[in-house]
């Protein structure tokens, strides 16, 4: 049996292995030190970002944070020319189809010229009779002008002066589903209904009456929007 130098005879070692004499490692201290370093670096980075946000501020974007919500609300400071280019009025409705807030005209106040752009004979005459029964005034009835004859794929086109979009288009549009609207340079208030190849029949009168009633009594704007 061997005794390592320096131990003397106080301890005896049996077997053929020496005890490990290395210094124990303090792993717990290393773990806490590393965690503290990471936490400190994170706090420094977060504080830096906050300072950048404070000094940079809003860079002139077109959005403003809502007062009672988390959504972004578009600013209302667009130039009028930009609103005109986008085809939207101040009320958010489309330029031609938006309501102006007043009562729409009655069918008896609208004169409709009915033109047939299809190959089906008698279609303009029959449609004009039905519109007359529903209270509209009927003007000219016949075949469509050359520029539209057999060239309209939709159910129909409502053609009138620019002012017709203020209400007359909406009223006549309750009688014809998915009709397109166009403006021309006429001075009068009459409207042309050009019947296209997609036309099958007018909207059922009870459904058209409901649509007319909805136009006369528009629903109020929702009051719960966070954007002002």
N, C-alpha and C positions, 0 to 999 in steps of 0.2 A: 504494500500500500504506500502511496506517495502523498506527501504533504506539500502544498505549494509554498514557495518562499514567502516569509513575512507573516504567515499565520501561526507559526509555531506549533506547539503540541496541543493547543487548546481545542482545535477542531480536527476531527478525523474525517477523511474522505474515503468512502468505500466505493468500489466499482471502478470503472475505467473512464468516467466523465467528470469534468470540472464544473462547478456551479458558474452561472453567467454573472459577470461582475459589472455589466454595462449600466449606465445611469438611466433610470426610468424616464420616459418621455412624458411631458405634460401636454397631452393632446387636447384636453378640454380648453386650456388657455389659448391654443392656436385657433381652435374653432371660433371662440368668442372674439378673438382679435380680428379674424377675417370677416366675420359677420358685421362687426362694428365698422370696419372700413367700407364695406359695401353700402351700409346704411348711410354713412356720412356722405359718400359720393352721390348717392341718390338724392339726398336732401339738398346738396349744393346744386345739382343739375335742375331740380324742380324750382328752386329759388331763382336760378338764372332765367328760366323760361318765363316765370311770372314777371320779372323785371322787364324782359323784352316786350311782353304784351302790354305792360303799363305805358312804356315810353313810345311804342310804335303806334298804338291806338288803331282806330278804324281807318283804313287806307282809301276811303272814298268809295267803298263798294255800294252796290245798289240794293243792299238788304239791311234791315234793321230788326233787332231782336224783339219779339212780342213781349208785352208787359205781363201778360197772364198766360204764359205757355212757353213751350220750348221750340216752337217753329219759327222760321224766318219769314218776315213779311216784306213784300216788295215795296220799295219807296214810291211815293206818289208824286215825285218831283220831276217826272219826265217832261221834256219839252213837248208842247202840243204837236209839233211836226212829227215827233217820234210816235205819238199816239195815232196820228193819222196814217203813218206808214204801216203801222201794225194792224190797221183795220179795226181798231177797237175804240169805243167811246169811253168817256170818263166813268160810266156806270159799269164797265166791264163787259158789256154786250157787244156783239158784232156790229160793224158799221151799218150795214143795210138792214139787218134783221132785228136790231135792238129796239126795245120799246122806249118811247120818249117820256113815259109817265102819264100822258094824257089819255083820254078815252079814244079807242080806235074808231074809225068811221063805220057807219052802219052799211050793210050790203046795198041798201037803197041809195046810198051816196056814191057808189062806185059804178062807173060805166066800163063794161068789159067788151072788148072786141075779140071774138072767137075765130081762130084760124086753124085749119086742118093741114098739118105737115105730113100726114100719112097717106097711104094709098087706099084707105077705107073711105068709101064715099058716104056722105051724110053725117059724118062724125061731128063736124063743127055745128051743124044745125041741131042735132039731138042734144049736144052738150049745152048749147046756148039756151034751149028750151028748159032744161033742168035747172040751170043757173037762174033763169028768170023766175022759176017757181020758188026758188030759195031766196028771192028778194033782190037780186042784182039787176041793175039796168044793163040792157044789151045794146051794143052799138053795131058795128059791122060784123058780118058773118061770111066766111068764105074760105078759099084756099090760102095757105100761107104764102108770104112773099118768097121770091126766088131764092134769096139768101138762106132761107130756113126750110124750104120745101124738100121733104124727104131727107133732111139732114139732122133731125132732132132725134137722138136716141133715148133721151130721158122721157119721163111721163109728160113733161111739158115745160114751157118757158113762160115766165111772167115778165113782160117787157113794159117798161114805163119810164116816166121822167124821174130824175134823181129824188124828188120829193115823195115819190110813191113808196119808198122804203120806210117812211115814217109810220105807216099803218095799213095802207091799201094792200100792199103785198102780203102782209100777215093775214089780213082778213080773207082775201081770195085764196091764200095758201091753205086755209082750213078745208077747202073743198077739193083740193088736188094734192095727193101725197107725193112727196119728194120732187116737187117742182123746182126748177132753177129760176133764179131772178137775174135780170139784166136791166141796165139803164140805157136810154138813148137821149137824143137831143130834143125831144118833143116838148112843147110848151103846155099842152093840155094835161088834165088829170086822169084821162082814161087809161086803161091798162089793156094790153094785148095778151090774150091767153093763146099760145101757140101749142097745139096738141102734138105730142111726139109719138114715136113708135112704142114707147114703154107704157102708153096710156091704155088702161083697160076700162075703167069707169071712175066716176067721181066718188069721193068718200061718202059713205052712208050718211044720210041727212042727220040722224040722231047723233052720230059721232062728230059731225061737223058743227052741230049746234052746241055740243059740249065744249068743243075747242073755241068757238066764238064766245061762249060765256066765260071761259078762262081768260081770254084776251081782255074782256071788259072788266074783269076783277082779278088783276094780277096778284099773285101771292106776295106777302111782305118779305123783305129781305131778312135773313136770319140775323138775330141779335147776339148770338153767342160767339161770334168770330173774335179772336184775340187781336186781330189787326185793325187798326183805326186809320 
